[in-house]
C-alpha cells in the first residue's frame, strides 16, 4: 500500500466507525461517536502494521497481532456494561464496539467492500431491530415501578399478587422507609407488549394503603 492508500484506509475506518457511533450517540449510550471512530481506526492501524511488518521482514504472524484486537476490545466493551438492580444495560453497545473493531480489521486487510457492507448491516441492526423487538410478543420491556405505601401487614403480598395476575416477571424487589414513616417499594418488572401498563398501575393504585405509584422505563 502506498502512503496515500494507507491514509485513505485510515480515513475510511474513521468514517465507518463514526457512522455506527453516531447512532449510539443519538440514543445516549455510553460509547458514542468518538469511541467507535477511534476503535475502528485503531483496529485498522494495528492490522495494517502487522501486515506491513510481515510483508517487509517475513517474520511474525499478522493473524496473531490482529487476534489481540478482539481481546482488547473485550475489555473496552466491558466498561460500557452497567448493572442496575437485576437489569443489565450496555450489552448492545459493547457488541457494536466489537463489530466496529472487526470492520476496522477488514479495512486494514484491504477488504473495503466487506467493511462498508458490514457497517451498513450494523446500522440496520441497531436502528431497525430495536423497533422490531418492541413488536414481538416475547420481547419484554424492563420498567421500574416505585410504590409508596402505608406500612401494614400483607400489603407487599397484595401488590405482588396483583402483578402476578398479569403474568409479569418480577425481577427484583427492594424496600425502604421514607421520611413520613411510610414505606417505599421498588420493583423491577419485565412487561410484554400485551400487558396494559396503564391498567396495571391503576389497579396497584387502588390497593388499600397505596399512596403513590410512579414508573420509569
N, C-alpha and C positions, 0 to 999 in steps of 0.2 A: 504494500500500500504506500502511495506517495503521501507527502505531508498534507496535501490538500484533501486526499481521501480520508486520512486519519482525522483531520479536523471535521470533515463532513460527517464521519461516523459518530464522533462525539457529540456534534451538534444535533444529529438526528436522535441520538439517545436521550438528550435533554428534552427535545420536543415530545418524544413518545412518552417519557416519564411524566412530563408536565401535563399531558392530556389526561392521564389516569389520575394524577394528583389533583387536578382541577375539580374533578368530580367529587373526590374525598373532601377537598377544601370547602366546596359549596355546601356540603352536608355536615360541616363542623365536626369532622373526625380528627383524631389526634395527629395522624400523619397526613400532611396535605401536599400542596403544590410543590414546595421546595424539597421536601423529603423524598418524594417519589422521583423528582428530576435528578437529585443527587444520587439516589440508589441506582437509577438506570445508567447514568453516565459513569458512575464509579465501576459498576459491573462491566460496562463496555470497555473501559480503560484497562482494567485488570486482565480481561480476556485478550485484548489486543497486545498488551505487554507480554503475556505468557506465550502467545502465538509467535510474536516477533522474536522473542529470545530463542525459542525452539527453532524457528526458521533460520536465524542467523548463526547459531552456535551448535545446532543439532544436539542439544543437551536438555534434560528435563522432560517433563510431560505436561503439555498445555492443559490437558484434561484435569490433572491433579490440582493445579492452581485454580482453575475455574470451579472445581468442586468445592473449594473453600469458600467461595462466594455464597453458596447455598447455606453452609453452616453459619457464616457471619450474618446473613440476613435473618436467620432463625432467631438470633439473639436480639437483633433490632426489632423484629416483629413482636417479640415477647413484650417489649416495652410499650406497645400500643394496646395490650390486652389488660382490661380492668375488671375486677370482680366487685359487683355491687349487690350485696346480700347474697342471694343464690343465683343471680343472673351474671352472665359474663358478656362483656362488650369488647369490641375491638378485633374480633377474630377475622372479620371480613377485611379490615384494613391491613392486618398482618398478612393475610393471604394475597392482597393486592401488592404489597411490597415484595413478597416472594415472587409473584408473577412478573412484576416490573423488572426485578433483577434478572430473571430469565430472558426477558425481552432485551435488556442491555447486553447479555451474553450473546444473544443471536446477532445483534448488531456488530459486536466485536469479532465474531467469527465470519461476518460477511453475509449472513442470511437476512438481507434487508427486507425482502418481501414478507418473509415469515414474521419478522419483528413488527412490521406495520400491521399485518393481518391480526397478529396476536393482540396488539394494542386495541384495535377496534373491537375485538371479541371481549376483551376485559371490560371496556367501557359499556358494551351492551349488557354484559352480565351485571355490572354494578348498577346501571340505570334502570334496566327493564325487569330484571329478575326480582328486585325488591317489590315492585308493583305486582308481579305475578304471584309472589309468596303471599301477599295480603289477600288474594282472591282464592287461594287454595283452601279447601275445607280443613286440612290437617294442620295448617300453619297457626301457631299460637302467638298472640301479641302479649308481650310482657308489660304489665302495668303494676304500679304501686298504689295501694289504697290505704289511706290514713283515716282511721275512725276514732273520734273522741267520744268516750262513753263515761257514764256514771258507774263506778265500780260496784257490781252486785254479783252474787253467785250465779253462775250459769250463763252469763251474757256472752262470753267468748264462745261457748259451745253453740249458742243460738246463731251467732254470726257465721261460724264455720259451717254449721248445718245448712244455713240458707245458701251459702256459696256452693256447698257440695251438691245441693239440689239442681244446680245448673251444670253439674259435671265439670267444674272448673278445677284446674290444678292449683293447689295452694303450695307454692314453692318455698315460702319462708314466712314465719310469723315472729314478730318481736313486740314486747310490751314495755311501756314506760309510763311514769307518772308525770302529770302536768301540774302547773302552779296552783290551780284551784282545787286540787285534790282529786280530780277526775283521772281517768286512765286513757292512754293513747295506744291504740292497736295498729301496728304497721303490718300489712300483708302484701306479699309479692305473688301475683296471680298470673296464670297463663290462660288467655282467652282465645277461643276460636272465633272466626267471623260470624258464626251462627248465634253467639251469645249477645243479647242486647245489654250493653253496659248501662244504658240509661235505666232500664227496668231493674237491673241488679242493684244499682246504687239507691234507687227509690225504695226497694224492699229492705235494704240494710238500714236506711234512714228511718224506716217505720218501726224498727225493733225498739221495744221499750228500753229506755236508758241511753240510747244513741243520741248524742248531742250534735255531732257534725261529721260529715263524710266528704273527703276530698280524694282526688286521684291524680296520678301523674304517669303518663305513658312513656 
